[in-house]
Amino acid sequence: MQDKPHLERLVNINKVSIFAEIGVLRGFTTLHLLSRCPSITKYYAIDPWILTPEYSGGPLQLSDLSFDNWYMDIKEKTKPFESKLIMIRKFSQDALHDIPDKSLDMVFIDANHSYEEVKKDILGWRNKVRVGGILSGHDYHIDGVKRAVNEISKNEYELLGLDLWWMKNK
């Protein structure tokens, strides 16, 4: 993700303490933020780490084993941060039950990019973000993401870089 520096800056400027990343996959963003954002005291990394239709049939020939390996790799690479990292191996909508309402300073959505799923994620996860906290996500250039963000935010969002959208939670 080329927008990691923008996300890092957004976290650091706002002194985000409790953060949730929805859609972790290989953990590059997770490791980047944990390494460079000292204000983070609790980091929820949420992903099912399983082969879904979104990933099957592509040129990479992925399998469930690939996702298991990525999950184990992330656990190993983030060991220095294990006191603040909570990995939740669930789909984003199922993980909503694991996070108290209004408990997050910021959520970053980068999971399924279809309009329906992005819309569900924004609507569900914004209830987990405190008033004045930050609701954000990636891949704004994808039609489904752009449509959901525009529809829900009523154009009260900002873009950082090419693809990072964010807004204050009301």
FENQUI-V182448 format. One record per pair of residues at least 6 apart in sequence whose C-alpha atoms are under 8 Angstrom apart, sorted by sequence separation. I is the first residue (numbers start at 1). GAP is how many residues later the second one is. If there is no record, write none. Layout:
i/gap
I/GAP
I/GAP
//
This chain:
i/gap
24/6
34/6
56/6
112/6
129/6
139/6
140/6
149/6
159/6
160/6
55/7
56/7
78/7
88/7
111/7
158/7
159/7
157/8
158/8
21/9
34/9
109/9
126/9
157/9
158/9
157/10
51/11
156/11
157/11
51/12
109/12
51/13
109/13
122/13
50/14
153/14
30/15
49/15
51/16
50/17
49/18
50/18
107/18
49/19
92/19
107/19
19/21
24/21
49/21
141/21
17/22
18/22
21/22
23/22
24/22
25/22
49/22
107/22
140/22
141/22
16/23
17/23
18/23
19/23
20/23
21/23
22/23
23/23
24/23
106/23
140/23
15/24
16/24
17/24
18/24
19/24
20/24
21/24
22/24
23/24
25/24
104/24
105/24
139/24
140/24
4/25
8/25
12/25
15/25
17/25
18/25
19/25
20/25
21/25
22/25
102/25
103/25
104/25
105/25
138/25
139/25
140/25
11/26
12/26
20/26
101/26
102/26
103/26
104/26
113/26
118/26
138/26
12/27
93/27
101/27
102/27
103/27
106/27
107/27
108/27
109/27
110/27
118/27
122/27
137/27
138/27
1/28
4/28
8/28
93/28
96/28
100/28
101/28
102/28
105/28
106/28
107/28
108/28
109/28
110/28
115/28
116/28
136/28
137/28
8/29
92/29
96/29
99/29
101/29
102/29
104/29
105/29
106/29
107/29
108/29
109/29
110/29
113/29
115/29
119/29
123/29
136/29
137/29
106/30
107/30
108/30
114/30
115/30
118/30
119/30
122/30
136/30
93/31
113/31
114/31
118/31
135/31
136/31
96/32
113/32
115/32
116/32
134/32
135/32
115/33
119/33
134/33
135/33
134/34
135/34
133/35
134/35
132/36
133/36
131/37
132/37
131/38
132/38
130/39
131/39
45/40
48/40
49/40
129/40
43/41
44/41
45/41
46/41
47/41
48/41
49/41
25/42
42/42
43/42
44/42
45/42
46/42
47/42
48/42
27/43
41/43
42/43
43/43
44/43
45/43
46/43
47/43
48/43
126/43
26/44
40/44
42/44
44/44
46/44
47/44
48/44
25/45
26/45
46/45
47/45
25/46
31/46
46/46
27/47
31/47
34/47
26/48
46/49
54/58
47/64
23/69
22/70
20/84
18/85
19/85
22/85
18/86
19/86
20/86
21/86
22/86
23/86
24/86
18/87
19/87
20/87
21/87
22/87
23/87
24/87
17/88
18/88
19/88
20/88
21/88
22/88
23/88
16/89
19/89
21/89
22/89
23/89
16/90
11/95
6/154
6/155
3/157
7/157
3/158
6/158
3/159
3/160
3/161
//
